[in-house]
């Protein structure tokens, strides 16, 4: 590297001006008075030799290599004398710099040969070396654009495409070492946690353009309907095809792209208006399915729907209309999302959440269960099956029902004088109550929260059913659901985690349809709802987990606790003792299980005669020991666990005496 000693103003062709202290990379010595150089600002030209000197500033190899790469990029398109000699020199200089050669071992810049004599003899030809390969110059975001083409072409999920893209580049790197560096850079760009680069190219992707087109079309349709005094004539098949394409796009494209594209209130308001005005059943379902998908993916949009007409429309439908099972499930899911995400509900919705509304919900679920059991009994008798003809409710309906009850129960604080509308409805001897409690105990045993909603899984399931309903089956079109697979076995529900091998050898999760295992990129954890404001103010010890809260509310009075069979009460005690033994005193889940145990002991006959009393006492003493040896003995969670443990020990001592 050379540095300018003085300022110089160019007065000759091919020369360049410069200021003192400018940096140069000498490409060739033209003669005793001129150098052909690459200026640090990207210019090429000649400079006088007596105006520059070798620089004493030591640059890092990475800085020198970047200057050499820039010089290669600048000189390649130029038409200069013996360009291949300069390119060969720069290639050897770059390799020597990367290998850490000292100044004495690095190649010197070439000299321009003198003019050839006019004699008749032949001069030996200079050996020409092929120019070194140009350094890889790629635009940032190329990897994401390639991934977008892969996703839009295969029409599969973004997560699967990321995994496939990474494996494909690894194969490419292993087969050709020259492409290893490029492949690694592309993989790192895709897996980079910083979204700045990929967000910069969102607008150039096919998915972004498709989503923008769908959003614009729906907003235009809503505007046209608002400006027209009569409904516009539309072809059902084309409308449903467009809506189905939008649902498919929302489920499969990059969720971050959806969040960046759908940020304004215009689209949610247009969806709300279209849903309210629509009278065609299948189109109305698709509108609601799009709303459900948007609420799950974009966390800043759900409050617009909470204040829209949709919740009140759904409550009115459940209370007065003759809904098909598919519509009922979608309605419950929509209310579940809003009740889960909202810490306080609008007054208009609160005024509707009375016992009459929950009674309508329980009645409809009981009706659907009775119809399914009757159909199963008839099918069993026709087949001549001598086995048990009793059938459980469809897991999708039951899981959606449980999630709705848990979400609604978050907004009720149990008082000592009266029961909540949810508990009063459960006491009304509905058929659905038994199945609800059975499913609740199943979730409680698995230590899951029903409100950790997997929205994409639900939307995909419903989209598949809606697609089949429009194309194939009139029964599906009318809103009935099939829950049997090809072997006649029923689905295991949203909370079962059965897995199977896919054709690629990867584990596939039946719940969300995505590849799992070591090669799967890390996905942010699901949303865990907090307690509603009214609960935090009036009952701070109430469990945050919605299943534990509902179970503790059931065991809060002897009347509601009698809904749980005695053997099931023992199962609850077994689960709580196991969790108390496994969880440290600093775990936020421990006080929730202690709170539930207190309710069970006070309002059931589990201690007459005592059931696993010694195991329970030993587990509680273990909590005291864990708290005493904890580094966070003054932590709020630890103090709360100790307080609830002491209350339980005092209660057990009083009961035993």
SVG drawing of the C-alpha trace seen along z (x, -y; Angstrom):
<svg xmlns="http://www.w3.org/2000/svg" viewBox="-83 -20 99 80">
<polyline fill="none" stroke="black" stroke-width="0.4" points="0.0,0.0 1.2,-3.5 0.2,-6.9 0.1,-10.3 2.7,-12.8 1.1,-15.9 -2.0,-17.0 -2.0,-16.5 -4.3,-17.8 -4.5,-15.7 -3.5,-17.5 -2.8,-14.6 -5.1,-11.9 -5.4,-8.7 -4.0,-10.5 -6.2,-11.1 -6.2,-13.8 -5.7,-13.0 -5.2,-14.6 -2.4,-14.1 -2.7,-10.9 -4.9,-9.2 -4.2,-5.4 -3.4,-3.5 -2.8,0.0 -0.1,0.0 -1.2,2.2 1.8,1.6 4.8,-0.6 4.4,-2.4 7.9,-3.9 10.3,-5.7 7.8,-8.6 4.3,-7.0 2.4,-4.3 -0.9,-2.8 -2.9,-2.5 -6.3,-1.7 -7.4,-4.6 -9.1,-3.7 -12.3,-5.4 -12.5,-3.0 -10.9,-5.0 -8.2,-3.7 -5.5,-5.8 -1.9,-7.0 -0.1,-9.0 3.4,-10.5 5.9,-8.4 7.5,-11.3 4.2,-12.3 3.7,-9.0 5.6,-6.7 5.1,-3.3 2.6,-3.4 3.8,-2.7 0.3,-2.0 -0.2,1.7 -3.5,2.9 -5.1,6.2 -5.1,9.0 -8.9,8.7 -8.7,5.0 -6.0,5.7 -8.0,8.5 -11.1,6.3 -9.1,3.6 -7.7,6.3 -11.2,7.6 -12.4,4.1 -9.5,3.6 -10.3,6.9 -13.9,5.8 -12.9,2.4 -10.3,3.5 -12.2,6.6 -14.5,4.6 -11.7,2.1 -9.8,2.5 -6.2,1.8 -2.8,3.0 -1.8,6.5 -4.8,6.7 -4.2,10.4 -0.7,9.6 -2.3,7.2 -5.1,9.7 -2.5,12.5 -0.5,10.2 -3.6,9.3 -4.6,13.0 -1.1,14.0 -1.1,10.9 -4.5,11.9 -3.4,15.5 -0.2,14.5 -2.1,12.0 -4.6,14.7 -1.7,17.1 0.0,14.5 3.1,14.0 5.5,11.3 6.3,8.2 9.4,9.9 7.5,12.9 4.6,11.0 4.8,10.5 5.9,7.1 3.8,5.1 4.7,5.8 6.6,3.4 5.2,2.3 7.5,3.5 9.2,1.0 8.0,0.7 9.1,3.6 11.8,3.0 10.9,2.9 13.3,5.6 12.5,8.7 13.4,11.1 10.9,12.8 10.7,12.1 9.6,14.8 6.0,14.5 5.2,13.7 3.5,16.7 -0.2,15.8 -1.8,17.0 -5.5,17.4 -7.1,14.6 -7.9,15.7 -11.6,16.3 -13.3,13.1 -14.4,13.0 -18.0,13.9 -20.1,10.8 -23.7,11.4 -26.4,9.1 -27.5,9.4 -30.8,11.3 -30.1,13.6 -30.6,16.7 -34.0,15.5 -35.0,14.8 -34.0,18.4 -35.9,19.7 -39.0,17.7 -38.8,19.3 -38.6,22.7 -41.6,22.1 -43.8,20.6 -43.0,23.3 -43.4,26.3 -46.3,24.6 -45.2,26.2 -44.5,24.6 -41.7,22.0 -40.2,24.2 -40.0,27.2 -38.4,25.1 -35.7,23.8 -34.8,27.4 -34.7,28.5 -32.8,25.5 -30.1,26.1 -29.8,29.7 -29.5,28.9 -26.7,26.4 -24.8,28.8 -24.9,31.4 -23.7,28.8 -20.8,27.8 -19.7,31.4 -19.8,32.2 -17.8,29.1 -15.3,27.6 -15.1,24.4 -18.8,23.7 -18.4,24.5 -17.8,20.9 -20.8,19.6 -23.1,22.4 -22.1,21.6 -22.8,17.9 -26.2,18.6 -27.1,21.0 -25.9,18.4 -28.0,15.7 -31.2,17.9 -30.6,18.9 -29.5,15.5 -31.6,14.3 -31.3,10.7 -34.1,10.2 -32.8,6.9 -31.4,8.4 -34.4,10.6 -36.9,7.8 -35.1,5.6 -36.0,8.0 -39.6,8.9 -41.2,6.7 -39.3,8.5 -40.7,12.0 -43.5,13.8 -45.2,14.4 -45.3,10.7 -46.8,9.8 -49.4,12.6 -50.4,11.5 -50.6,7.9 -52.8,8.8 -55.2,10.8 -55.3,8.0 -56.0,5.4 -58.7,7.5 -60.5,8.0 -60.3,4.3 -61.6,3.4 -64.5,5.9 -65.5,4.4 -65.3,0.9 -67.5,1.9 -70.1,3.5 -70.2,0.4 -70.7,-1.9 -73.3,0.3 -76.9,0.6 -77.2,4.2 -74.8,7.1 -72.5,7.6 -72.9,10.7 -70.0,13.0 -69.2,16.6 -69.0,18.8 -66.3,21.0 -63.9,18.1 -64.6,16.4 -63.9,19.6 -60.8,20.4 -59.4,16.9 -60.1,17.2 -58.7,20.7 -55.5,19.5 -55.2,16.8 -55.6,19.3 -53.0,21.5 -50.6,18.6 -51.1,17.5 -50.4,21.0 -47.3,21.6 -45.4,18.3 -42.9,16.8 -44.9,15.6 -42.6,12.6 -43.5,11.5 -47.2,11.7 -46.6,9.5 -44.7,6.9 -47.4,6.9 -50.5,6.8 -49.9,3.9 -52.8,1.5 -56.4,1.6 -57.9,1.4 -57.6,5.1 -59.1,6.4 -61.9,3.9 -62.6,5.0 -62.7,8.6 -65.1,7.8 -67.4,6.0 -67.3,8.8 -68.0,11.4 -71.0,9.4 -72.5,8.8 -71.9,12.3 -74.9,14.7 -73.3,17.7 -72.4,20.3 -69.2,21.6 -67.9,18.1 -68.6,16.9 -66.6,19.8 -63.6,18.9 -63.8,15.3 -63.8,16.4 -60.9,18.9 -58.8,16.0 -59.6,14.0 -58.5,16.9 -55.2,17.3 -54.4,13.5 -55.1,13.4 -52.7,16.2 -49.9,14.9 -50.1,11.1 -50.1,10.3 -51.0,6.6 -54.3,7.2 -56.5,9.2 -57.6,6.2 -59.1,4.7 -61.3,7.8 -62.1,7.7 -63.6,4.3 -65.3,5.2 -68.7,6.7 -67.4,10.3 -67.6,11.3 -71.1,10.1 -72.1,11.7 -70.7,15.0 -72.4,14.7 -75.7,14.0 -75.2,17.0 -74.5,19.4 -77.5,18.2 -80.1,18.1 -79.1,19.7 -79.1,23.4 -75.4,23.8 -73.7,26.7 -70.9,28.3 -68.2,26.8 -69.5,23.3 -69.9,23.9 -66.2,25.0 -65.0,22.0 -67.1,19.7 -65.8,21.2 -62.2,20.9 -62.6,17.3 -63.9,16.4 -61.2,18.5 -58.5,16.5 -60.0,13.2 -60.7,14.3 -57.1,15.7 -55.3,12.7 -57.4,10.0 -56.7,9.3 -60.0,7.3 -63.0,7.6 -65.2,4.8 -68.3,4.1 -70.5,5.2 -69.0,8.7 -69.0,8.9 -72.7,8.2 -73.3,11.3 -71.2,13.8 -74.0,14.9 -75.2,18.4 -77.7,18.4 -74.9,18.0 -72.8,20.8 -75.9,22.9 -76.4,22.5 -72.8,23.5 -73.0,26.6 -76.4,27.6 -75.0,27.4 -71.9,29.5 -74.2,32.0 -76.4,32.2 -73.4,32.8 -72.1,35.5 -75.5,37.2 -75.8,37.2 -72.3,38.7 -72.9,41.4 -76.2,42.3 -74.6,42.5 -71.8,44.6 -74.2,47.0 -76.2,47.4 -73.0,48.1 -71.8,50.6 -75.1,52.5 -75.1,52.5 -71.6,54.0 -72.6,56.6 -69.9,55.5 -70.4,57.1 -67.9,54.6 -68.7,51.5 -70.8,49.2 -70.2,46.1 -68.3,43.4 -66.6,40.4 -67.1,37.0 -64.9,36.0 -61.5,34.8 -61.6,31.6 -64.9,30.5 -64.1,31.5 -60.6,29.8 -62.1,26.7 -64.9,26.8 -62.3,27.2 -60.2,24.4 -63.2,22.1 -64.3,22.9 -60.7,22.4 -60.4,19.1 -63.7,17.8 -63.0,19.0 -59.9,16.7 -62.2,13.7 -64.2,14.9 -63.0,14.7 -64.6,17.2 -66.2,15.6 -67.2,17.1 -70.8,16.2 -71.6,17.3 -70.4,19.5 -69.3,18.3 -71.6,18.7 -69.2,21.4 -69.5,23.5 -73.3,22.9 -73.6,24.2 -71.5,27.3 -73.9,28.1 -76.9,28.1 -76.4,31.8 -75.3,31.4 -74.0,34.4 -71.0,32.3 -69.9,31.8 -68.6,35.3 -66.6,35.3 -65.2,31.8 -64.0,32.9 -62.5,36.1 -60.6,34.1 -59.5,31.5 -58.0,34.3 -56.2,35.6 -54.6,32.2 -53.9,31.7 -52.0,35.0 -49.9,33.9 -49.0,30.6 -50.1,28.7 -52.0,25.4 -55.0,25.7 -54.6,22.0 -51.1,22.5 -52.8,22.5 -51.3,23.9 -53.2,21.7 -51.6,22.9 -52.4,26.5 -56.1,25.7 -56.4,23.5 -54.8,26.2 -57.2,28.8 -60.2,26.6 -59.0,25.6 -58.7,29.2 -62.2,29.9 -63.6,26.8 -61.8,27.6 -63.2,31.1 -66.7,29.8 -66.8,27.5 -65.3,29.9 -66.5,33.3 -69.1,33.9 -72.5,32.2 -72.4,33.4 -69.2,31.4 -70.7,28.5 -73.5,28.5 -71.1,28.2 -70.6,31.8 -67.1,33.1 -65.5,36.4 -63.0,37.5 -62.2,41.0 -59.1,41.8 -58.7,44.4 -58.6,47.2 -61.8,46.1 -59.8,44.9 -60.7,41.5 -58.3,38.6 -56.5,38.4 -57.1,34.7 -55.1,31.5 -53.2,32.4 -51.8,35.8 -48.3,35.9 -48.2,39.1 -45.5,39.0 -44.6,41.0 -41.9,41.2 -42.3,39.2 -41.0,40.2 -37.9,38.2 -37.0,40.1 -37.8,37.1 -40.1,37.2 -43.4,35.5 -45.6,34.2 -49.2,35.0 -50.3,31.9 -48.8,29.2 -47.6,30.9 -44.1,29.7 -40.8,31.6 -39.3,32.1 -35.9,33.3 -32.4,32.0 -32.4,30.4 -35.5,28.4 -34.8,24.6 -35.8,23.3 -39.2,21.7 -40.2,19.2 -42.3,20.7 -46.0,20.5 -47.9,17.7 -48.6,18.3 -51.6,16.3 -51.5,14.3 -54.3,14.0 -57.1,11.6 -56.9,8.3 -59.9,9.1 -58.2,12.3 -54.9,10.6 -56.6,8.0 -58.9,10.3 -57.2,13.7 -53.4,13.4 -52.8,17.1 -55.0,18.3 -53.0,20.5 -51.9,18.9 -52.2,22.2 -55.8,22.2 -56.3,26.0 -55.2,25.7 -57.3,22.6 -60.5,24.4 -59.7,27.5 -59.1,25.4 -62.4,23.6 -64.2,26.9 -62.7,28.1 -63.5,24.7 -66.9,25.9 -68.1,29.4 -71.1,29.0 -68.9,28.6 -66.2,31.0 -68.8,33.7 -68.8,33.5 -65.4,35.4 -65.5,39.1 -63.7,40.4 -61.2,42.4 -60.5,39.3 -59.9,37.3 -57.2,39.9 -55.7,39.4 -55.5,35.6 -53.8,36.2 -51.3,38.6 -50.5,36.0 -50.0,33.2 -47.8,35.4 -45.6,36.3 -45.3,32.6 -44.5,31.5 -41.7,34.1 -40.3,33.1 -40.5,29.3 -38.0,27.1 -39.2,24.5 -38.3,21.8 -40.5,23.1 -43.5,20.9 -45.6,24.0 -45.1,25.4 -47.4,23.0 -50.2,23.6 -50.1,27.4 -50.0,26.6 -53.0,24.3 -55.0,27.1 -54.1,29.6 -55.4,27.2 -58.8,27.0 -58.9,30.8 -58.3,31.6 -60.8,29.0 -63.7,29.9 -63.5,33.7 -63.4,36.8 -60.0,37.8 -58.7,37.8 -61.4,40.0 -59.8,42.4 -56.5,40.7 -55.2,41.3 -51.4,41.3 -51.1,39.0 -47.5,40.1 -46.4,39.5 -48.0,36.0 -46.3,35.1 -42.9,36.3 -43.4,34.2 -44.3,31.1 -41.2,31.5 -39.2,31.8 -40.5,28.4 -39.3,27.0 -35.9,28.6 -35.6,27.3 -36.5,23.8 -34.0,23.8 -31.2,24.8 -32.1,22.5 -30.0,19.6 -33.2,17.6 -34.7,18.2 -36.1,14.6 -37.6,14.9 -41.3,14.2 -42.1,17.6 -40.1,19.4 -41.8,17.5 -45.2,18.2 -44.5,21.9 -43.4,22.0 -46.5,20.2 -48.8,22.6 -46.8,25.5 -47.1,24.4 -50.9,23.9 -51.2,27.4 -49.2,28.9 -51.3,27.0 -54.5,28.2 -53.4,31.8 -52.3,31.6 -55.7,30.2 -57.6,32.9 -55.5,35.7 -56.1,34.5"/>
</svg>
